[in-house]
Amino acid sequence: MKGPPPVLKSLSTSLILRGILAVIVGILLLGLIDIGAGVVALAWPAPTALVLVLVVAFWALFGGFSEVFTRGIDVRRTERALHTGKRLAGSLNPKPSQAMT
């Protein structure tokens, strides 16, 4: 009697096992890529440092621009949140007459 093993008769079981296998293979491939990147970084430290500096620079520029543009849009919401926060902070502080001596 030919056919799939009894464990793989169910589609869901087969898909789960394929997913687990894909994760394991993916982890192994990422590990090999990381080892290769480490070897390249050791072999050519100057270009590696340059790439790192460029990545950090673009990250900072993108983050800065996105903060500037989103702050311009959310000024009202931020002011409203700050005002609410001040009211809440004021209600949590005891009045001088209620302070313990």
Secondary structure, 3 states (H helix, E strand, C coil): CCCCCHHHCCHHHHHHHHHHHHHHHHHHHHHHHHHHHHHHHHHCHHHHHHHHHHHHHHHHHHHHHHHHHHHHHCHHHHHHHHHHHHHHHHHHCCCCCCCCC
